[in-house]
């Protein structure tokens, strides 16, 4: 019952740890390949430039009500040469782009190679970097992109740390089957994993939320729309919820189900059967006066071989 009870005690936090890991892997898979529908539906940030690409002259006329600079003409040039795609989506390791048909069906045409410390730079993607046009972006957009670039490194590092801590939590959790000490060590690892997972989720949400807000205010006049990926955020925060729950149940497992059997082996020492020799006049023995006594005649015995037991009358 000890080991079975211990196993039953840790099965819940172990399952929650696995669920948290699965959510993390799903987040990592977002935008990895252009031919995988599940991957295409998961993104942190999305920019739709279709309205600008379809009718750049009209978009420029509308934007001229707010701006009068070279950025409009630069974007128009990219749209006319098809360098500006209909939409862009951003994941953890890379971005994807594609076209939108008249029925609003999206077709992914390209995904960049996954790389460490990835961040989405629209000026580079739209081939506007290292030009005078880059200086035409408003300061708010430049500042948020600079922050995104710097904080994005921490965000990526946090996700990688969570990945390895989750694996460690699972492996160390196997030792928790044996004792509560294993649960204690697993709880420590789980706490660290939860802290980094929560920090990564908060940073990601705040960072891409700010990015969407600034892009909306700056690029809306250009008929460029941006949005936050609801499905990706849901999976991300679901993984955090699983991580928090697993840490709680690992802590509970420290206090119960020691893994030792509750039945103690009881050793009963058997008392050997003894008998007591009957005193005179049935047995011959040396009495108080030191005389040898002999059994009386008529008992069917000869000599000293007769040795009767004392019988208790009931």
C-alpha positions as CSV (number, residue, x, y, z in Angstrom):
1,X,0.0,0.0,0.0
2,X,3.0,2.3,0.6
3,X,4.4,2.5,-2.9
4,X,1.0,2.3,-4.5
5,X,-0.3,5.2,-2.3
6,X,2.8,7.2,-3.1
7,X,2.3,6.7,-6.8
8,X,-1.3,7.8,-6.5
9,X,-0.2,10.9,-4.6
10,X,2.2,12.1,-7.3
11,X,0.2,11.1,-10.4
12,X,-1.7,14.4,-10.4
13,X,1.3,16.8,-10.3
14,X,3.1,14.6,-12.8
15,X,0.2,14.8,-15.2
16,X,0.0,18.6,-14.7
17,X,3.7,18.9,-15.4
18,X,3.3,17.0,-18.7
19,X,0.4,19.2,-19.6
20,X,2.4,22.3,-19.0
21,X,5.2,20.9,-21.2
22,X,2.8,20.2,-24.0
23,X,1.5,23.7,-23.9
24,X,5.1,25.0,-24.1
25,X,5.9,22.8,-27.1
26,X,2.7,24.1,-28.9
27,X,3.8,27.7,-28.3
28,X,7.2,26.8,-29.7
29,X,5.6,25.3,-32.8
30,X,3.8,28.5,-33.7
31,X,4.8,29.7,-37.2
32,X,7.6,27.1,-37.5
33,X,6.4,25.7,-40.9
34,X,4.1,27.3,-43.5
35,X,2.4,24.0,-44.5
36,X,1.1,23.1,-41.0
37,X,-2.3,24.6,-40.2
38,X,-1.9,24.3,-36.4
39,X,1.4,26.2,-36.7
40,X,-0.2,28.9,-38.9
41,X,-3.0,29.6,-36.4
42,X,-0.6,30.2,-33.5
43,X,1.1,33.6,-33.5
44,X,1.8,36.4,-31.0
45,X,1.5,39.3,-33.4
46,X,-0.1,39.8,-36.8
47,X,0.1,42.7,-39.2
48,X,-2.4,42.7,-42.2
49,X,-1.3,45.0,-45.0
50,X,-3.7,43.7,-47.6
51,X,-5.7,46.9,-47.9
52,X,-2.6,48.9,-48.6
53,X,-1.2,46.4,-51.1
54,X,-4.5,46.1,-53.0
55,X,-4.9,49.9,-53.5
56,X,-1.8,51.7,-52.4
57,X,-2.9,54.9,-54.2
58,X,-6.1,55.1,-52.2
59,X,-4.3,54.2,-49.0
60,X,-1.8,57.0,-49.6
61,X,-4.6,59.5,-50.3
62,X,-6.2,58.5,-47.0
63,X,-2.8,58.7,-45.2
64,X,-2.0,62.1,-46.6
65,X,-4.8,63.4,-44.4
66,X,-2.5,62.6,-41.5
67,X,1.0,62.5,-42.9
68,X,3.0,64.1,-45.7
69,X,6.3,62.2,-46.0
70,X,8.4,59.8,-48.0
71,X,7.2,56.7,-46.0
72,X,4.0,56.6,-48.0
73,X,5.8,56.5,-51.3
74,X,8.3,53.9,-50.0
75,X,5.5,51.6,-48.9
76,X,3.7,52.1,-52.2
77,X,6.9,51.1,-54.0
78,X,7.2,47.9,-51.9
79,X,3.5,47.1,-52.6
80,X,3.9,47.6,-56.4
81,X,6.9,45.3,-56.5
82,X,5.2,42.7,-54.4
83,X,7.8,43.0,-51.7
84,X,5.1,43.9,-49.3
85,X,2.9,40.8,-48.5
86,X,-0.7,40.8,-47.5
87,X,0.0,39.7,-43.9
88,X,2.8,38.9,-41.4
89,X,2.6,36.6,-38.3
90,X,5.2,36.4,-35.6
91,X,6.1,33.4,-33.4
92,X,8.8,32.6,-30.8
93,X,11.6,31.8,-33.3
94,X,10.6,33.3,-36.6
95,X,7.9,35.0,-38.7
96,X,5.8,34.0,-41.6
97,X,4.1,35.9,-44.5
98,X,1.5,35.2,-47.1
99,X,-1.3,36.3,-49.4
100,X,-5.0,36.8,-48.9
101,X,-7.4,36.1,-51.8
102,X,-10.7,37.8,-52.5
103,X,-12.5,35.4,-50.2
104,X,-10.2,36.4,-47.4
105,X,-8.5,33.0,-47.4
106,X,-4.9,33.2,-46.2
107,X,-2.1,31.3,-47.9
108,X,1.3,31.2,-46.3
109,X,4.1,31.6,-48.8
110,X,7.2,31.9,-46.7
111,X,8.4,31.4,-43.1
112,X,11.8,32.6,-42.0
113,X,14.3,30.1,-40.5
114,X,14.0,29.7,-36.8
115,X,16.8,31.4,-34.8
116,X,17.7,32.3,-31.3
117,X,16.8,35.7,-29.9
118,X,14.4,36.3,-32.8
119,X,12.5,39.6,-33.0
120,X,10.3,40.9,-35.7
121,X,11.7,44.1,-37.3
122,X,9.2,45.4,-39.8
123,X,11.7,47.9,-41.2
124,X,14.0,45.0,-42.1
125,X,11.2,42.7,-43.3
126,X,9.8,45.5,-45.5
127,X,13.3,46.3,-46.7
128,X,13.2,49.8,-45.3
129,X,16.2,49.6,-43.0
130,X,19.4,51.5,-43.6
131,X,17.5,54.0,-45.7
132,X,16.3,57.5,-45.1
133,X,12.7,56.2,-44.9
134,X,13.6,54.4,-41.6
135,X,13.9,57.8,-40.0
136,X,10.4,58.7,-41.0
137,X,8.8,56.3,-38.6
138,X,7.4,58.1,-35.5
139,X,9.4,58.1,-32.3
140,X,6.8,56.0,-30.5
141,X,7.3,53.2,-33.0
142,X,11.0,53.5,-32.9
143,X,11.0,53.3,-29.1
144,X,8.7,50.3,-28.8
145,X,10.7,48.5,-31.4
146,X,13.9,49.2,-29.5
147,X,12.4,48.0,-26.3
148,X,11.0,44.9,-28.1
149,X,14.5,44.2,-29.4
150,X,16.1,44.4,-26.0
151,X,13.4,42.7,-23.9
152,X,12.9,40.0,-26.6
153,X,16.3,38.5,-25.7
154,X,15.2,38.0,-22.1
155,X,11.8,36.7,-23.3
156,X,13.6,34.1,-25.5
157,X,16.0,33.1,-22.7
158,X,13.0,32.7,-20.3
159,X,11.3,30.3,-22.6
160,X,14.4,28.2,-23.0
161,X,14.9,28.1,-19.2
162,X,11.3,27.0,-18.8
163,X,11.8,24.2,-21.4
164,X,14.8,22.7,-19.5
165,X,13.3,23.2,-16.0
166,X,10.1,21.4,-17.1
167,X,12.2,18.4,-18.3
168,X,14.1,18.5,-15.0
169,X,10.8,18.7,-13.0
170,X,9.5,15.6,-14.8
171,X,12.8,13.6,-14.3
172,X,13.2,14.6,-10.6
173,X,9.5,13.9,-10.1
174,X,10.1,10.2,-10.9
175,X,12.3,10.1,-7.7
176,X,9.3,11.4,-5.7
177,X,7.7,7.9,-6.1
178,X,10.2,6.7,-3.5
179,X,9.9,9.3,-0.8
180,X,8.7,12.7,0.3
181,X,12.2,14.0,0.0
182,X,11.9,13.5,-3.7
183,X,8.7,15.5,-3.7
184,X,10.5,18.3,-1.8
185,X,13.2,18.5,-4.4
186,X,10.6,18.4,-7.2
187,X,8.7,21.2,-5.5
188,X,11.8,23.4,-5.6
189,X,12.4,22.7,-9.3
190,X,8.7,23.2,-10.0
191,X,8.7,26.6,-8.2
192,X,11.6,27.8,-10.3
193,X,9.9,26.6,-13.5
194,X,6.6,28.3,-12.6
195,X,8.4,31.6,-11.8
196,X,10.2,31.7,-15.2
197,X,7.1,30.5,-17.0
198,X,5.0,33.2,-15.4
199,X,7.7,35.9,-16.1
200,X,7.9,34.8,-19.8
201,X,4.1,34.9,-20.2
202,X,3.8,38.4,-18.5
203,X,6.7,39.8,-20.6
204,X,5.3,38.3,-23.9
205,X,1.8,39.6,-23.2
206,X,3.0,43.1,-22.2
207,X,5.5,43.3,-25.0
208,X,3.3,42.3,-27.9
209,X,0.4,44.2,-26.4
210,X,2.5,47.4,-26.5
211,X,3.6,46.5,-30.0
212,X,0.0,46.1,-31.3
213,X,-1.0,49.3,-29.6
214,X,1.7,51.4,-31.2
215,X,1.4,49.8,-34.6
216,X,-2.3,50.4,-34.5
217,X,-1.9,54.1,-33.7
218,X,0.9,54.7,-36.2
219,X,0.0,52.4,-39.1
220,X,-3.8,52.5,-39.1
221,X,-3.8,55.6,-41.4
222,X,-1.8,53.5,-43.8
223,X,-4.5,50.8,-43.9
224,X,-2.2,48.4,-42.0
225,X,-4.0,46.6,-39.2
226,X,-2.3,44.7,-36.3
227,X,-3.7,42.3,-33.7
228,X,-2.6,40.0,-30.9
229,X,-2.8,36.3,-31.3
230,X,-5.6,35.1,-29.0
231,X,-5.0,31.4,-29.5
232,X,-1.3,31.6,-28.8
233,X,-1.9,33.7,-25.7
234,X,-4.5,31.2,-24.5
235,X,-2.2,28.2,-24.9
236,X,0.6,30.2,-23.2
237,X,-1.4,31.1,-20.2
238,X,-2.9,27.7,-20.0
239,X,0.6,26.3,-19.7
240,X,1.2,28.8,-16.9
241,X,-1.9,27.6,-15.1
242,X,-0.8,24.0,-15.4
243,X,2.6,24.9,-14.0
244,X,1.1,26.7,-11.0
245,X,-1.2,23.8,-10.3
246,X,1.6,21.2,-10.6
247,X,3.7,23.2,-8.1
248,X,0.8,23.2,-5.6
249,X,0.2,19.5,-5.9
250,X,3.9,18.7,-5.6
251,X,3.9,20.7,-2.4
252,X,0.9,18.7,-1.1
253,X,2.8,15.4,-1.9
254,X,5.5,16.5,0.5
255,X,3.1,16.2,3.4
256,X,1.4,12.9,2.7
257,X,2.0,9.4,1.5
258,X,5.5,8.6,2.7
259,X,5.9,5.6,0.5
260,X,6.6,3.2,3.5
261,X,4.2,0.4,4.3
262,X,1.8,1.1,7.1
263,X,1.9,-2.6,8.3
264,X,4.7,-3.4,10.8
265,X,6.0,-7.0,11.0
266,X,5.2,-8.3,14.5
267,X,7.4,-11.0,15.8
268,X,5.9,-13.2,18.5
269,X,8.3,-15.2,20.5
270,X,6.9,-18.5,21.3
271,X,7.4,-19.8,24.9
272,X,8.6,-23.4,24.8
273,X,6.4,-25.9,26.6
274,X,7.8,-26.9,29.9
275,X,6.6,-29.3,32.5
276,X,7.2,-29.5,36.2
277,X,8.3,-32.6,37.9
278,X,5.9,-33.7,40.6
279,X,7.2,-33.7,44.1
280,X,7.3,-36.6,46.5
281,X,5.8,-39.1,47.0
282,X,5.6,-39.8,43.2
283,X,9.1,-38.9,42.2
284,X,12.3,-39.9,43.8
285,X,14.3,-36.9,44.7
286,X,16.4,-35.6,47.4
287,X,14.2,-34.0,50.0
288,X,14.7,-31.4,52.5
289,X,16.5,-33.8,54.8
290,X,18.8,-35.0,52.0
291,X,17.2,-38.5,51.8
292,X,16.7,-40.2,48.4
293,X,13.0,-40.9,47.8
294,X,11.8,-43.8,45.6
295,X,8.5,-44.2,43.9
296,X,6.0,-46.5,45.6
297,X,5.3,-49.9,44.3
298,X,2.3,-50.6,42.2
299,X,2.6,-47.9,39.6
300,X,3.9,-50.2,36.9
301,X,7.4,-48.9,36.9
302,X,10.7,-50.1,37.9
303,X,13.7,-48.2,39.1
304,X,14.0,-44.5,38.6
305,X,12.6,-44.5,35.0
306,X,9.2,-43.4,36.1
307,X,8.7,-39.7,35.8
308,X,5.0,-38.7,35.9
309,X,3.5,-35.3,35.0
310,X,1.4,-33.3,37.3
311,X,-2.2,-33.3,36.2
312,X,-4.5,-30.5,37.0
313,X,-8.0,-31.4,38.1
314,X,-10.7,-29.4,36.4
